[in-house]
Amino acid sequence: MTALRLVKDLERREITLERELAAAPDRVWRSWTIAEELEAWWGPEGWATTVRSLDVRPGGLWHFGMGPVGGGEPEVWIRSIYSEVIDHAVLAYVEGFSDATGADLDPESQAVTVEFFGLDPGRTRLVLHTRFPSIARLERVAAMGMVEGWRGGFDRLDRHLTKGIAS
């Protein structure tokens, strides 16, 4: 398991997270583009994810909720609209807070770009850029535990990938 690399660029209003994973790019891609795969690893340690919609194409909706394992209904809902999809290379979307119905409740959505880079056989570098509409929003989301959540999420993803669950 490799360490999470973090770059916080206030001038660009962006947080970039980078992690190397012990799986080929096509395997990592599937873990981001198949609902059952996402539900198996997405979110911080101790949380579960419920995917309500996953339409991986430009203009498609990804709607999901997260909450503590065993806690009943998800506590946090997110609504994302894909803006760019390049097979096995790039996923870009605009995400913001939502509710269980998928309503857009967030006037300050952020733009996310996930890049998949093949390394040696069986290894992928995943780079996640999150660009915020303001420094204040960046700081608020960071204070909510964004980096810690992603650290746990990437640890879960790494374990998921090494289990060989995806087909």
C-alpha positions in Angstrom: 0.0 0.0 0.0 1.4 3.4 -1.0 1.0 6.7 0.8 -1.5 9.3 -0.2 0.1 12.3 -1.8 -1.7 15.6 -1.1 -1.3 19.0 -2.8 -3.4 21.9 -1.6 -3.2 24.8 -4.1 -5.1 27.8 -2.9 -4.3 29.9 -6.0 -6.1 27.3 -8.1 -8.7 26.5 -5.4 -7.8 22.9 -5.8 -6.9 19.8 -3.7 -5.1 17.0 -5.6 -4.8 13.5 -4.1 -2.6 10.9 -5.7 -2.3 7.2 -4.9 -0.6 4.2 -6.5 -2.7 1.1 -6.6 -1.8 -2.6 -7.0 -4.1 -3.2 -10.0 -4.2 -2.6 -13.7 -5.9 0.5 -15.0 -8.9 -1.5 -16.5 -9.5 -3.0 -13.0 -9.3 0.3 -11.3 -11.6 1.9 -13.9 -14.2 -0.8 -13.3 -14.1 0.0 -9.5 -15.2 3.6 -10.4 -17.7 2.8 -13.1 -19.8 -0.2 -11.8 -22.3 0.5 -8.9 -21.5 -2.7 -7.0 -17.8 -2.0 -7.2 -18.3 1.5 -5.8 -20.5 0.2 -3.0 -17.7 -2.2 -2.0 -15.1 0.5 -1.3 -16.4 4.0 -1.6 -16.2 6.2 1.4 -14.2 6.5 4.6 -13.4 3.6 6.9 -16.5 2.5 8.8 -19.0 3.9 6.3 -21.2 2.3 3.7 -22.3 3.6 0.3 -25.6 3.2 -1.5 -25.6 4.0 -5.2 -29.0 5.1 -6.4 -27.9 6.0 -10.0 -24.7 5.5 -12.0 -24.9 6.6 -15.7 -21.2 7.0 -16.7 -21.4 9.2 -19.8 -21.2 12.9 -20.3 -24.4 14.4 -18.8 -25.1 11.2 -16.8 -26.0 11.2 -13.2 -24.2 9.5 -10.3 -26.3 9.7 -7.2 -25.2 8.1 -3.9 -25.5 8.2 -0.2 -23.1 7.4 2.6 -23.4 6.8 6.3 -21.9 4.8 9.1 -22.0 1.0 8.7 -25.1 -0.3 10.4 -26.6 3.2 10.8 -29.7 2.7 8.7 -30.3 5.3 6.0 -27.3 7.3 4.6 -26.5 10.5 6.4 -24.9 12.3 3.4 -26.2 12.3 -0.2 -24.1 13.4 -3.2 -25.3 14.2 -6.7 -22.7 14.3 -9.5 -23.1 15.0 -13.2 -20.4 13.7 -15.5 -18.9 16.2 -17.9 -16.2 14.1 -19.5 -15.6 10.3 -19.7 -12.6 8.9 -21.6 -12.6 5.1 -21.2 -9.9 3.9 -18.8 -8.3 7.3 -18.6 -10.5 10.2 -17.2 -13.7 10.7 -15.3 -14.8 14.3 -14.8 -17.9 15.4 -13.0 -19.4 18.2 -11.0 -20.5 17.1 -7.5 -22.5 18.6 -4.7 -24.7 17.8 -1.7 -28.1 16.3 -2.5 -30.9 14.5 -0.8 -32.3 11.0 -1.2 -34.3 12.0 -4.2 -31.2 13.4 -6.1 -32.3 17.0 -5.9 -29.4 19.5 -6.4 -29.2 21.2 -3.0 -25.7 22.7 -3.3 -25.1 26.1 -4.8 -21.4 25.7 -4.5 -20.7 22.4 -6.3 -17.1 21.4 -7.0 -15.5 20.0 -10.2 -13.7 16.7 -9.8 -11.4 15.0 -12.4 -10.1 11.5 -11.8 -7.1 10.4 -13.9 -6.0 6.8 -14.3 -2.4 6.2 -15.3 -1.0 2.8 -16.1 2.4 2.1 -14.5 4.3 -1.2 -14.4 2.1 -4.2 -15.3 -0.6 -4.4 -12.6 -0.2 -1.0 -11.2 -2.1 2.3 -11.6 -1.5 5.8 -10.4 -4.9 7.4 -9.6 -4.9 11.3 -9.5 -8.0 13.0 -8.1 -8.3 16.8 -8.6 -11.1 18.7 -6.8 -11.5 22.3 -7.9 -13.7 24.4 -5.6 -15.6 27.6 -6.5 -13.9 29.5 -3.7 -11.1 29.2 -1.1 -13.8 29.4 1.6 -15.5 26.3 0.2 -12.2 24.4 -0.1 -11.5 25.2 3.5 -15.0 24.1 4.7 -14.9 20.8 2.8 -11.3 20.1 4.0 -12.4 20.9 7.6 -15.2 18.3 7.2 -12.6 15.6 6.8 -12.2 15.4 3.0 -8.5 14.3 3.1 -9.0 11.8 6.0 -12.1 10.4 4.2 -10.2 9.9 1.0 -7.2 8.4 2.8 -9.6 5.7 4.2 -11.4 5.4 0.9 -8.2 4.8 -1.0 -7.1 2.2 1.6 -10.5 0.5 1.1 -10.1 0.7 -2.7 -6.6 -0.9 -2.5 -7.9 -3.7 -0.3 -10.9 -4.2 -2.7 -8.6 -4.4 -5.7 -6.3 -6.9 -4.2 -9.1 -9.2 -3.2 -10.0 -9.8 -6.9 -13.7 -9.1 -6.4 -14.4 -7.4 -9.8 -15.1 -9.5 -12.8 
